[in-house]
């Protein structure tokens, strides 16, 4: 998160490059951002330290494919008074496609998108799961502020937005398409236990949105 030149920390997929990661199953291929020497395990949602970074950052013009793997325990957020973007496991500004994969244990400290921050470009999630991610701000799983996000045959569950809207997803000035998917067991402190639609275009087809809650004050346990 300190730099975008693929020098250290997260995997930076730079302009003009295509990276494809093929795993051998969710339990066999695990990309874990956890440092065993980290004194803050499990993570404190109010503390961001230097031991971890997010896992992936797809920059404008970069292309990333994730297949049949698990990525877990990434962190992103504010540190020492410096504002840094969220997306505890992935920040997308290019093109990212995730298939048959799991994103879990991502944390955005004081910012948005426990698992993913979607700034621009395209994000495609197929037959995958985003679960048990945490945002100190908006969107326990995916914070969408640009581009087009397509979610098909996937599950978003047990994600948490600690302070604001969108237990699973918050969308603003962007396009979101959800098909044959399930959003359940997510919670937000304010409105939109599953999805908070601030602006943009959201289409939901043949999907289940159930068992989501608001843990503070607000409206729309499912969608606001």
C-alpha positions in Angstrom: 0.0 0.0 0.0 3.0 2.3 0.4 3.9 2.1 -3.3 2.4 0.9 -6.6 5.5 -0.3 -8.4 5.3 -4.0 -7.4 8.3 -3.5 -5.1 6.9 -4.6 -1.8 3.7 -5.5 0.1 0.7 -6.2 -2.1 0.9 -7.6 -5.6 0.7 -4.5 -7.9 -0.7 -5.4 -11.3 0.7 -2.5 -13.3 -0.5 -1.1 -16.6 0.1 -3.3 -19.6 0.5 -6.5 -17.6 -1.7 -9.5 -17.2 -1.3 -11.8 -14.2 -3.2 -15.1 -13.9 -3.1 -17.1 -10.6 -4.5 -20.7 -10.9 -4.9 -22.4 -7.5 -5.5 -26.0 -6.6 -8.6 -25.5 -4.4 -9.7 -23.2 -1.6 -8.0 -25.3 1.0 -4.9 -26.0 -0.9 -3.9 -22.6 -2.4 -4.1 -19.9 0.3 -2.5 -16.5 0.0 -2.3 -15.2 3.5 -1.3 -11.6 4.3 -0.9 -12.5 8.0 2.5 -12.1 9.6 3.1 -14.7 12.3 5.1 -12.1 14.2 2.2 -9.6 14.2 1.3 -8.8 17.8 -2.2 -7.8 16.8 -3.9 -11.1 16.0 -6.9 -11.2 15.7 -6.8 -7.6 14.4 -8.1 -4.7 16.4 -10.4 -2.7 14.1 -9.1 0.5 15.5 -5.4 -0.1 14.9 -3.5 -0.3 11.6 0.1 -1.4 11.9 2.9 -2.0 9.5 2.9 -5.8 9.5 0.3 -6.3 6.7 -0.9 -4.9 3.5 -3.8 -5.7 1.2 -3.1 -8.7 -1.1 -3.8 -7.4 -4.6 -3.9 -4.0 -6.3 -4.9 -4.0 -10.0 -3.8 -0.6 -11.3 -5.3 1.2 -14.4 -4.5 -0.8 -17.5 -3.6 -3.9 -15.5 -5.5 -7.3 -15.7 -5.7 -9.9 -12.9 -7.3 -13.3 -13.0 -7.8 -15.3 -9.7 -8.9 -18.9 -10.1 -9.6 -21.6 -7.5 -7.8 -20.0 -4.5 -8.2 -18.3 -1.1 -6.9 -14.9 -0.3 -7.2 -13.9 3.4 -6.2 -11.6 6.3 -5.2 -8.5 4.3 -5.4 -5.0 5.7 -5.8 -1.5 4.3 -6.6 1.9 5.8 -5.4 5.0 7.6 -2.1 4.9 9.5 -0.3 7.6 11.5 -2.6 10.3 10.3 -2.2 9.4 6.6 -5.3 8.6 4.7 -4.9 5.5 2.6 -7.5 3.8 0.4 -9.5 0.8 1.7 -9.9 -2.6 0.2 -8.5 -5.0 2.7 -7.8 -7.8 0.1 -8.1 -6.1 -3.3 -8.2 -2.6 -4.8 -9.3 -2.6 -8.4 -8.7 0.2 -10.8 -8.2 -2.0 -13.9 -9.7 -5.4 -14.7 -10.0 -8.2 -12.2 -11.9 -11.5 -12.6 -12.3 -13.9 -9.7 -13.6 -17.4 -10.3 -14.2 -20.3 -7.8 -12.3 -18.4 -5.1 -12.7 -17.1 -1.5 -11.9 -13.7 0.0 -12.0 -13.7 3.7 -10.6 -11.9 6.8 -10.0 -8.6 5.0 -10.1 -5.5 7.1 -10.3 -1.8 6.2 -9.3 0.3 9.1 -11.3 3.4 9.4 -12.0 3.3 5.7 -14.2 1.5 3.2 -14.3 -2.0 1.6 -13.4 -4.8 4.0 -12.5 -7.1 1.1 -12.6 -5.0 -2.1 -12.4 -1.3 -3.1 -13.7 -0.9 -6.6 -12.6 2.4 -8.1 -12.8 2.0 -11.8 -12.6 -0.5 -14.7 -14.3 -3.9 -14.4 -14.7 -6.4 -11.5 -16.1 -9.8 -12.2 -16.9 -12.3 -9.5 -18.0 -15.8 -10.5 -18.9 -18.7 -8.3 -17.0 -17.2 -5.4 -17.5 -16.3 -1.7 -16.7 -13.1 0.2 -17.2 -13.8 3.9 -16.1 -12.5 7.3 -14.7 -9.2 6.1 -14.8 -6.0 8.1 -14.8 -2.3 7.3 -14.4 0.5 9.8 -16.3 2.7 7.4 -18.7 1.7 4.6 -19.1 -1.7 2.9 -18.0 -4.8 4.8 -17.3 -6.6 1.5 -17.2 -4.4 -1.6 -17.0 -0.6 -1.8 -17.9 0.5 -5.3 -17.4 4.0 -6.5 -16.8 3.5 -10.3 -16.7 1.1 -13.2 -18.9 -2.0 -13.6 -19.1 -4.9 -11.1 -20.7 -8.2 -12.1 -21.4 -10.8 -9.4 -22.7 -14.2 -10.6 -23.3 -17.4 -8.7 -21.6 -16.1 -5.6 -22.2 -15.7 -1.9 -21.5 -12.6 0.3 -22.0 -13.5 3.9 -21.0 -12.5 7.4 -19.5 -9.2 6.3 -19.7 -6.1 8.6 -19.6 -2.4 8.1 -18.8 -1.0 11.5 -19.7 2.7 11.3 -21.7 3.4 8.1 -23.7 1.8 5.3 -23.7 -1.4 3.4 -23.0 -4.5 5.4 -21.9 -6.3 2.2 -21.9 -3.6 -0.6 -22.1 0.1 -1.0 -22.4 1.5 -4.5 -22.1 5.1 -5.7 -21.7 6.4 -9.3 -21.2 3.0 -10.7 -22.8 -0.1 -12.2 -23.6 -3.3 -10.3 -25.1 -6.5 -11.6 -25.9 -9.4 -9.3 -27.2 -12.7 -10.8 -28.0 -16.1 -9.1 -26.3 -15.0 -5.9 -26.9 -14.9 -2.2 -26.3 -12.1 0.3 -27.0 -13.3 3.8 -25.9 -12.7 7.4 -24.3 -9.3 6.7 -24.7 -6.3 8.9 -24.1 -2.6 8.9 -24.2 0.0 11.6 -26.4 2.2 9.5 -28.6 1.7 6.5 -28.4 -1.2 4.0 -27.8 -4.4 5.9 -26.8 -6.1 2.6 -26.6 -3.3 0.0 -26.6 0.5 0.2 -27.4 2.0 -3.1 -26.3 5.7 -3.0 -26.3 6.3 -6.8 -25.6 4.6 -10.1 -27.3 1.5 -11.6 -28.0 -1.7 -9.7 -29.6 -4.8 -11.3 -30.4 -7.9 -9.2 -31.7 -11.1 -11.0 -32.7 -14.4 -9.4 -30.9 -13.8 -6.2 -31.5 -14.2 -2.4 -31.1 -11.4 0.0 -32.1 -12.6 3.5 -31.0 -12.5 7.1 -29.1 -9.3 6.9 -29.4 -6.8 9.8 -28.7 -3.2 10.9 -26.9 -3.2 14.2 -27.2 0.5 14.8 -29.8 3.0 13.4 -31.0 3.2 9.9 -33.3 1.6 7.3 -33.3 -1.4 5.0 -32.1 -4.6 6.5 -31.7 -5.9 3.0 -31.4 -3.0 0.5 -31.5 0.7 1.0 
